[in-house]
């Protein structure tokens, strides 16, 4: 399902004046929407990491990972 299909599948709840007050998505559209958001967050994280990879900012040394796994 594409974003355009998700947007076309939205149903709106309106108040007495016809003003939209809520939006309804079927579960398939909702799950696809969440997946798209998660992918966008992942892409942003990868781009940030790639931009800073030489500084190693936010990176964890293998030895630290290994120490955590043996202490648990």
LINGIGI-V217793 format. One record per run of one state. SS is the DSSP state (h for helix, s for strand, l for the rest). FROM is the first residue (numbers start at 0). TO is the last residue. If there is no record, write none. Layout:
BEGIN
{{SS	FROM	TO} {SS	FROM	TO}}
END
This chain:
BEGIN
{{l	0	1} {h	2	8} {l	9	9} {s	10	13} {l	14	18} {s	19	23} {l	24	25} {h	26	50} {l	51	60} {h	61	70} {l	71	71}}
END
